[in-house]
Amino acid sequence: MGVAATLSGHRVPGPPEPDLTPSEVVARAEAIAPSLVERQAETERRTFYAEDTHEEFSRAGFYRILVPRRYGGYEFGVETFVRVVIALARGCPSTGWMYCLGASHALAVASLFEERAQAELFAGGDFICPATVVPSGAAERHPDGGWVIDGTWGYCSGSPYATHFMGHTMVSAGDGREPAPMLFVVPREQWTRLDDWGHALGLRGSGSHSIRVERGRVPDHHTIAAHMSQLTVTDGTPGRALHGNPEYGGGQLSFMVLEDAALAVGMAKGALDAYEDLMRTRTTSFPPIVVRAEDPDYQFRYGKAAGMIATAEAATLDAVRQWRETAALGPAAVTKEQELRIAAICGEAVTLCWRAVERYLFPTAGSSAVRHGERIERVWRDMSMFHTHAGVSTFLATLAKRDLARARFGIG
């Protein structure tokens, strides 16, 4: 194992496989995905993916894709991460969701926090940190400095194997002003995962349990006095300066919605895989009785859905390209309008995937193929649940489009 950097006199171990490449990591995810299909039912029953799957992800390097190289990560960037998410969600939507929303927040920490905090938070190498955007709980000042935090935060996807938790709470601004949001990160030993997930319509295996913090001590340098969705990077970020990598100065809001698009594409590709199996093995219900793959109506439905999903994937990957190129231009290029334009692309990608599944695949798969536990039935449930997520049902569906127009026309 190499050495990535020396900080405060301590040697920081380099990544476990120094010569590993982004294409190799993506290939590992694609190779693992078929085994996830076979374990979808047990993942739902458990409410999160199995420990041996978690260990396989760790060995494959998935939890270090976005971690800076100086802290033992691979620093492979957003495109590699998105491709891995698509592959895993294609195999099992719950597994892809749990992985994505656990591993993705390494980018936020590496971008937004100062060197001291990063050195402490990334000290373990693998970084799994569920996050919630809805403020909850309470924070009070500790006499010796820092904060004492109490509260319960729901929908913490990725919590079963998490190393940290990122949440928001409201703190008093003083002088009679309204309380203001504060982002904070706490390590695993300071919180408890509640056994309260698995009863929703879909994504039952996504590990989206609640997290409870009781008298958690959080130093000031593990907090940011803002809400993550409202942070601007146009003046630069600590991570861009520290790592010399423009992706650690990219738009935080637009990255969050790139995750949504990647998950939708992966789920829809899984539904298309299942439909293709039915095309090859099932026959039509009415004469002439032929294998579905030979029937013009089934051919149209498959082709239409395949085209919609391929378009969504192409749009998502191009949105990644725009995100990376914008970050590379410098902090001033990462404007609110550009962030919202990427969000609008992601919103349309999510819509295309949902329509492909809802209109063309699920209704024509046949009643026996949409029984409980069948692959298409599970994807339909998972994508239905996906659409109740505030980031999709509210932000991508309405707010991002409205706000893009307001930004374009200079309306405050």
C-alpha positions, 0 to 999 in steps of 0.5 A: 500500500502506497502513501498518499500524503503526510499530514500533521506528522502522520503518514496517510495510507494510499489507496489499496490498489494504487494502479486501479483505473476508473474503467476497471472499477466500472467493470467490477460493478457491471460484473457484480450486478447479475448477482444482485438480481438474484438477491433482490428478495433477500435484500428487501427482507433484510432491508439492506444489502448483505454484509458480504455484498458490502465487503465485496463493494469495499474490496472493489474500491466503490467506497473510495471513488470520490474520496481524495487520493491524499486520504487513501481514496481513488479520486476517480470522479463523478463520471466513474461514480455515476457509471457504477451507480447505474450498473448497481441499480440495474442489478438491484434498485435498492442496492444501487440506491443504498450504495449511491446515497451512502457513498456520494457525500464524500464529494461534499466533504472533500469539496466544502470542508477545510483540511483539518476536518477532511483529514479526520473524516476521511481517516478510515479510507472507506467513506459511507455517509448518508445525508438528509436535507430536512433539518431536524433536532436541536443544537446547543453550544458546548461550554468548551466549544463546538456543539451538542446535537440531539435529534432523529433524522429519517430516510438516512439511506446507506445507514447500515454500513455507514461510517458517518452521518451528515444532517441539518439542524436549525440553530439560533441566529441571536438578536431575535432573528429567525433560526438558520440551518447548519450542516454537520457531520458526526461519526458512527459512534455518535449515533444509533440506527433505528429499526424502522425501514422496510414497510414502504411500497418500494426500495425496501432494501435501501437501508433508509433507516432513521438515525438518532443522535443523543448528546452528540459532540460536534466540533465547529470544523465539522459544521457549516453554517448553511444548508447544503442545497444553498451553498455556492461554489462561485468563490471557490471551495476548500477542496478545489484549493487543497486537492487541485482537482476542479471536481472538488469545486463543482456544483453541489446541487447539480451533483445531487440531481445527477445521482437521481438521474443515474439511479433512474437510468439503472432501474429502468435498464433493469426493467428492460432486461427483465422485459427482454427475458420475457420477450425471449421466453413468453408467447403472445396470448392470442393467435397467432401464438408466437414468441413475443420477440416475433410479435410486432406489437411487443417489438414496438413496445420494447423498441420504444422503451429501449430508445427512451432509456438509452436517451435518458442514459445519454442525457445523464452522461452528457450532463456529467460532461457538462458538470465536469467541464463547468467545474474545470472552467473555474469557480465563476462558471458554476453559476446558479443558472448552470446548476439548474440547467443540469438539474433540468436535464436530469429531471427529463432523464428521470421522466423518460425512464419512468414513462418507459417503465410505466407506459410500455414495460410494466403494463404489457409484461403480463399479469404473471410477470408482475406478481409480487417478487417478480423483477418488473414488479419490483422495479415498478414499485421501486420507481413509484417510491422513487417518485415520492422522494422530495428531490424528484416529486418537488424539486426536479418536477417543478422547482428546478424548471421554474428556478431555471427560468427565473435565473435566466431572466434575472428574476429574484 
